[in-house]
Amino acid sequence: MDFLVSPGDQINEPAEDQSAAKILEQETEYAGYLSAAALRNLPEASSIGNHDSMTTGYQNHFNVPNPFTDETNPTKAGHGYYYTYGNALFIVINANNYNVADHQKLIEKAIKAHPDTKWRVVVMHQDIYGSGLDHSDSDGILLRTQLTPIYDANKIDVVLQGHDHTYARTYQLSSDGKQHATFDEVKVPGQSGQSHKLLSTALKNKDFKANYESQNICYTIEDMSQGVLHNPKGVFYMSSNSATGSKFYNLIPQQQDYIAARSQTWRPTYSVVRITDNAFTITTYDAETGTPIDSAYSIVKD
């Protein structure tokens, strides 16, 4: 294993009230997370989760390369960033910042700095295409209408997500090319994604909810093939479950049409990504037994 990628929420205590007791609890959780024996010799590239976003704790513990300090609506935790590894460009978005223009600028800056990498991978916390009960059809899709066409325009291959504490992977998806609502009225600049008071209140209105759900059907399923795909159109999205087993959510009762596979085994899982000159492969395993919980998924660029 070369390095660990975390799609956010390294801790659970958001310390929203900024009290000394909550900050101490947050620091205790960071200490517990970082004390894992595996991390003594294993580099980690993490993203800012909503539970990380309300204090400076994240940036006090993680030193990231190429931070995008030009964000107009940053959170206290820090910024998005990018790095390369081999022939892959990883772009890590601070999705707790709902200003999508910031994310577009980061993506374009990263690609301009590394235009010839074979693979382009985005890592973000909020799952804009997930299948969990808690977020996938609520705050998880607040960014979907805007990010989907940006990923298409910049030829992103894979988006690795978290947030919903369930495992899910999609078919190959693209924007439908239509204009969709942005729902900026329920977004707060620099919002942590923790409380969602504006969105939760708005969703109680039947007309708003109906429009919200219909507008977020902003994608086209490009390819439903499984196993090994050769030169497919669209972007592949994957949401990871809890790797520690500390927190799980239910799957949403009705599986979305964009979901190819999903599961909730109530056991910790992890995914292994293998990138070669012409193939990206991801396989997800039960952390206790080491057995796969799903078939491997591969994208091959011939």
Buried (B, 14 or more C-beta within 10 A) or exposed (E): EEEBBBBBBBBBBBBBEEEEEBBEBBBEBBEEBEEEEEEEEEEBBBBBBBBBBBBEBBBEBBEBEBBBEEBEBBBBBBBBBBBBBEBBBBBBBBBBBBBBEBBBBBBBBBBEEBEEBBBBBBBBBBBBBBBBBBBBBBBBBBBBBBBBBBBBEBEBBBBBBBBBBBBBBBBBBBBBEEEBBBBEEBBBEBBBBBBBEBBEEBBEEEEBBEEBEEBBBBBBBBBEEBEEBEEBEBBBBBBBBBBEEEEBBEBBEEEBEBBBBBBBEEBBBBBEBEBBEEBBBBBBBBBEEEEBBBEBBBBBBE
